[in-house]
Amino acid sequence: MSSRPVLVYADAEGNIFDFPELEMAGSNGGNWHRLSPKDWIPLPEGSELFLLPKRLPVGYHPGNKVFKVLTQDPYESTSQVQAVAAFMAPAHTQIFSAAYQTLPGAKILPLFAYTAVGWHNDGFVVAGYRVDPDERQDFHHFDLQKIEKNARRRMAQEPRNRLIQHLGKCALAFGCPAARNLFMDRWEAPLPTSPVCNASCLGCISRQDHPDICATQDRIAFVPTPEEILAIAGPHLKNASNAVVSFGQGCEGEPLLQAKTLQQSIVLMRETTKRGTINLNSNASLPNAVEMLRVAGLDSMRVSLNSCQPQFYEAYYQPKGYTFNDVIQSIKIMKAMGGFVSINYFVLPGFTDDQTEWDTLRSLIDETKLDLIQLRNLNIDPEWYLSRLNFQPQGKQIGVRKIIEALKTEFPQVRLGYFNPPLNVTRD
């Protein structure tokens, strides 16, 4: 029995095999690494395995102490091979991306995260870390029959509420964990509101202009009324365990562009109940709108960031009418007004753990006094992303695991996690 995970690969038909002669390897910005014992965990329940077409698997040969590209099936020499990656279940952050060599003509990978995966002690393992103990999106908590029953019941009872019809589709057709939790009357519920956006993110999952990338969700096509929003948020805030309602979802654009609707909705919510947390997931592009929503009763704000360096932020978000400084100002305003602020910090090994990126993250924490860093995996083709950003590493990468350890040591006051936390769980 090997002390380290071994390489897994797929044949041309998609069958997955292990190859004990080579160890599992990981990638950090295109640099291949041998894994240490702290770098892997069992494949979390609810994760998926993906095939990587026209990408050859890479493993580590412990005897020769070299990385080896697997160019053909070791058990069937005439068969082609392809690399395999894992899309980890929520609450888990990748330590290494999958290690592979891309062949000419390979298409851009779909919008998922591609974590290194191997085989160890009769099970799959991944190069990842559970960053949040919260089980709100763990697969075993979802009763799919109950979700379908409740979703169809509410959709039938509220046929004129466009938002409940939209969220029913999110739960039933797209398997959205937040929408599923809504229909189980618990935890965090989604409140999408905006069909438009003031950014053109490279990794946007609801609208894509690139011909080779497919959006993975349908964007909401209307702006719900405050009353439609209240019909969902009010009962959830009043009755759900650890209740959170969140504007800003994967199935919409930027909610701050609907600030007046959000403001009216928040006022109605707080007239209904003081219980629960009202949260905004946002690009934080409009500081004045953030201030207005905080006055109305917004409790927390999560700001999405791929980088703390303005040039890389702008290369990814391609902002329209706002700057990186506006984002920082929004965070400061929310904090100055007593609000809770987290950043949705997209993690990509080889970029997130670059020395300069780490230094700028530390500066941002010091400057803004933010409360929480949500370490979420960046869902994008790693090679295409780094190419579009024209990223050049500044020296040796630190390592994602070491970044997490350094955050805990240097900033013990800053929480690390994956989800928006409930801030007010008391009843009226």
Residue pairs with C-beta under 8 A, 6 or more apart in sequence:
1 121
2 20
2 23
2 120
4 23
4 24
4 35
4 37
4 62
4 120
5 23
5 24
5 35
5 40
5 118
5 119
5 120
5 125
6 18
6 19
6 20
6 21
6 22
6 23
6 24
6 59
6 118
6 119
6 120
7 18
7 19
7 22
7 23
7 24
7 25
7 57
7 58
7 59
7 70
7 118
7 119
8 16
8 17
8 18
8 19
8 24
8 57
8 84
8 117
8 118
8 119
8 124
9 16
9 17
9 19
9 57
9 70
9 73
9 81
9 82
9 83
9 84
10 16
10 17
10 51
10 81
10 82
10 83
10 84
11 17
11 73
11 76
11 79
11 80
11 81
11 82
12 79
12 80
12 81
12 82
14 51
16 49
16 84
17 75
18 118
18 119
19 59
19 70
19 74
21 59
21 61
21 74
22 59
22 60
22 61
22 68
22 70
23 34
23 35
23 59
23 60
23 61
23 62
23 118
24 35
24 40
24 59
24 60
24 116
24 117
24 118
24 119
24 120
24 125
24 127
25 32
25 33
25 34
25 35
25 58
25 59
25 60
25 67
25 99
25 116
26 32
26 33
26 35
26 39
26 95
26 96
26 97
26 98
26 99
26 116
26 127
26 349
27 33
27 58
27 96
27 97
27 98
27 99
27 100
27 116
27 349
27 350
27 382
28 96
28 97
28 349
28 350
28 353
28 397
28 399
28 400
29 348
29 349
29 350
29 351
29 354
29 382
29 386
29 391
29 393
29 397
30 350
30 382
30 383
30 386
31 350
31 397
32 58
32 60
32 67
32 99
33 96
33 99
34 60
35 96
35 116
35 118
35 127
38 401
39 95
39 96
39 127
39 401
40 95
40 118
40 120
40 125
40 126
40 127
40 128
41 92
41 125
41 126
41 128
41 129
41 130
42 123
42 124
42 125
42 126
43 86
43 88
43 117
43 123
43 124
43 125
43 126
44 88
44 89
44 91
44 92
44 126
44 128
44 130
45 89
45 138
45 139
45 140
46 89
46 90
46 137
46 138
46 139
46 140
47 86
47 87
47 88
47 89
47 92
47 126
48 86
48 87
49 84
49 85
49 86
49 87
49 117
49 124
50 84
50 85
50 86
50 87
50 112
50 114
51 82
51 83
51 84
52 82
52 83
52 84
52 85
52 98
52 100
52 109
52 114
53 82
53 106
53 107
54 82
54 102
54 103
54 105
54 106
54 107
55 82
55 83
55 100
55 101
55 102
55 103
55 106
56 69
56 70
56 71
56 81
56 82
56 83
56 100
56 101
56 102
56 103
57 69
57 70
57 81
57 82
57 83
57 84
57 99
57 100
58 67
58 68
58 69
58 70
58 83
58 99
58 100
58 101
59 67
59 68
59 70
59 99
60 66
60 67
60 68
61 67
61 68
67 99
69 101
70 81
71 81
72 78
72 79
72 80
72 81
73 79
73 80
73 81
83 98
83 99
83 100
84 98
84 117
85 97
85 98
85 114
85 115
85 116
85 117
86 98
86 114
86 115
86 116
86 117
86 124
86 126
86 128
87 112
87 113
87 114
87 115
88 94
88 113
88 115
88 126
88 128
88 377
89 137
89 138
89 139
90 137
90 138
90 177
90 418
90 419
91 130
91 131
91 132
91 133
91 134
91 135
91 137
91 138
91 418
91 419
92 126
92 128
92 129
92 130
92 131
92 377
92 418
93 128
93 129
93 130
93 131
93 347
93 375
93 376
93 377
93 400
93 404
93 418
94 113
94 115
94 116
94 126
94 127
94 128
94 347
94 349
94 377
94 400
95 115
95 116
95 127
95 128
95 129
95 349
95 399
95 400
95 401
96 115
96 116
96 127
96 349
96 400
97 114
97 115
97 116
97 127
97 348
97 349
97 350
97 382
98 114
98 115
98 116
98 117
99 116
102 383
107 212
108 210
108 212
108 213
108 381
108 384
109 380
109 381
109 384
110 213
110 214
110 216
110 381
111 203
111 205
111 213
111 214
111 215
111 216
111 379
111 380
112 379
113 377
113 378
113 379
113 380
114 381
114 382
115 126
115 127
115 128
115 377
116 126
116 127
117 124
117 125
117 126
117 127
118 124
118 125
118 126
119 125
129 400
129 401
129 404
131 375
131 404
131 416
131 417
131 418
132 374
132 416
132 417
132 418
132 419
134 417
134 418
134 419
134 421
135 141
136 177
136 181
136 186
136 187
136 188
136 242
136 419
137 177
137 178
137 181
137 419
142 177
142 180
142 184
143 184
146 183
146 184
147 171
147 172
147 180
147 183
147 184
148 172
150 183
150 184
150 185
151 167
151 168
151 171
151 172
151 179
151 183
152 168
152 172
154 164
154 168
154 183
155 164
155 165
155 168
158 164
158 165
158 231
159 165
161 228
161 231
161 232
162 222
162 224
162 228
163 191
163 192
163 224
163 228
163 229
163 231
163 232
164 228
164 231
164 232
166 192
166 220
166 251
167 176
167 179
167 182
167 183
167 190
167 192
167 232
168 179
168 183
169 218
170 176
170 178
170 179
170 190
170 217
170 251
171 179
171 180
171 182
171 183
174 216
174 217
174 218
174 251
176 190
176 217
176 249
176 250
176 251
178 188
178 189
178 190
178 246
178 249
179 189
179 190
181 187
181 188
181 189
182 189
182 190
182 232
182 236
185 235
185 236
185 239
185 240
186 240
186 241
186 242
187 240
187 241
187 242
187 243
187 244
187 422
188 244
188 245
188 246
188 279
188 419
188 420
189 232
189 233
189 236
189 240
189 243
189 244
189 245
189 246
190 245
190 246
190 249
190 251
191 229
191 232
191 233
191 245
191 246
191 247
191 249
191 265
192 220
192 247
192 248
192 249
192 251
192 252
192 255
193 220
193 223
193 224
193 229
193 247
193 252
193 255
193 258
193 261
193 262
194 220
194 223
194 252
194 253
194 254
194 255
194 256
194 257
194 258
195 219
195 220
195 221
195 222
195 223
195 252
195 253
196 253
196 254
196 257
197 204
197 207
197 253
197 254
197 257
198 253
198 254
198 257
198 283
198 285
198 319
198 320
198 321
198 322
199 254
199 283
199 285
199 317
199 318
199 319
199 320
200 209
200 317
200 318
200 320
201 316
201 317
201 318
202 315
202 316
202 318
202 380
202 385
202 388
203 316
203 346
203 378
203 379
203 380
203 385
204 215
205 215
205 216
205 217
205 250
205 379
206 215
206 216
206 217
206 218
206 219
206 250
206 251
206 252
206 253
207 215
207 219
207 253
208 214
208 215
216 250
217 250
217 251
218 251
219 251
219 252
219 253
220 251
220 252
223 258
223 261
224 261
225 261
226 261
226 264
226 265
226 268
227 268
229 261
229 265
229 268
230 265
230 268
230 269
230 272
232 245
233 245
233 265
233 269
233 278
234 268
234 269
234 272
234 273
236 243
236 245
236 276
237 243
237 245
237 269
237 272
237 273
237 275
237 276
237 278
238 272
238 273
238 275
238 276
238 428
240 276
241 425
242 422
242 425
243 275
243 276
243 277
243 422
243 425
244 276
244 277
244 279
244 420
244 421
244 422
245 269
245 276
245 277
245 278
245 279
246 279
246 280
246 281
246 302
246 420
247 255
247 262
247 279
247 280
247 281
247 282
248 254
248 255
248 280
248 281
248 282
248 302
249 281
254 282
254 283
254 285
255 262
255 280
255 281
255 282
256 262
256 280
256 282
256 283
256 284
256 285
256 286
256 289
256 290
257 286
259 286
259 289
259 292
259 293
262 280
262 293
262 296
262 298
263 292
263 293
263 296
266 278
266 293
266 296
266 297
266 298
267 296
267 297
269 278
269 297
270 278
270 296
270 297
273 428
274 424
274 428
275 424
275 425
275 426
275 427
275 428
276 422
276 424
276 425
277 299
277 300
277 420
277 421
277 422
277 423
277 424
278 297
278 298
278 299
278 300
279 298
279 299
279 300
279 301
279 302
279 420
280 290
280 293
280 298
280 300
280 301
280 302
281 301
281 302
281 304
281 344
281 420
282 290
282 301
282 302
282 303
282 304
282 330
283 303
283 304
283 317
283 319
283 322
283 327
284 290
284 301
284 303
284 326
284 327
284 330
284 331
285 319
285 321
285 322
285 326
285 327
285 330
286 322
286 326
286 330
287 326
287 329
287 330
287 333
290 298
290 301
290 330
290 333
290 334
291 333
291 337
294 333
294 334
294 337
294 339
295 337
298 339
299 339
299 340
299 423
299 424
300 339
300 340
300 341
300 342
300 420
300 421
300 423
301 330
301 331
301 334
301 339
301 340
301 341
301 342
302 341
302 342
302 343
302 344
302 374
302 420
303 327
303 330
303 331
303 341
303 342
303 343
303 344
304 343
304 344
304 346
305 313
305 327
305 343
305 344
305 345
305 346
306 312
306 313
306 316
306 317
306 346
306 378
307 313
307 316
307 351
307 357
307 360
308 357
308 360
308 361
308 363
308 364
309 356
309 357
309 360
310 323
310 324
310 325
312 357
312 389
312 391
313 324
313 327
314 323
314 324
315 388
315 389
315 390
316 385
316 388
316 389
328 364
328 367
328 368
331 341
331 343
331 368
331 370
332 367
332 368
334 340
334 341
335 341
335 368
335 369
335 370
340 371
340 372
340 421
340 423
341 368
341 370
341 371
341 372
342 370
342 371
342 372
342 373
342 374
342 415
342 417
342 420
343 364
343 370
343 372
343 373
343 374
344 374
344 376
345 352
345 361
345 373
345 374
345 375
345 376
346 352
346 376
346 377
346 378
347 375
347 376
347 377
347 378
347 400
348 377
348 378
348 380
348 382
348 385
349 397
349 399
349 400
350 382
350 386
350 393
350 397
351 357
351 385
351 386
351 389
351 391
352 400
352 403
353 397
353 398
353 399
353 400
353 402
353 403
354 391
354 393
354 394
354 395
354 397
354 398
355 394
355 395
355 396
355 397
355 398
356 394
358 398
358 403
358 406
362 410
362 411
364 370
365 373
365 411
365 414
370 414
371 414
371 415
372 414
372 415
372 416
372 417
372 421
373 407
373 414
373 415
373 416
373 417
374 417
374 418
374 419
374 420
375 404
375 416
375 417
375 418
376 418
378 385
398 406
404 416
407 414
407 416
408 416
415 421
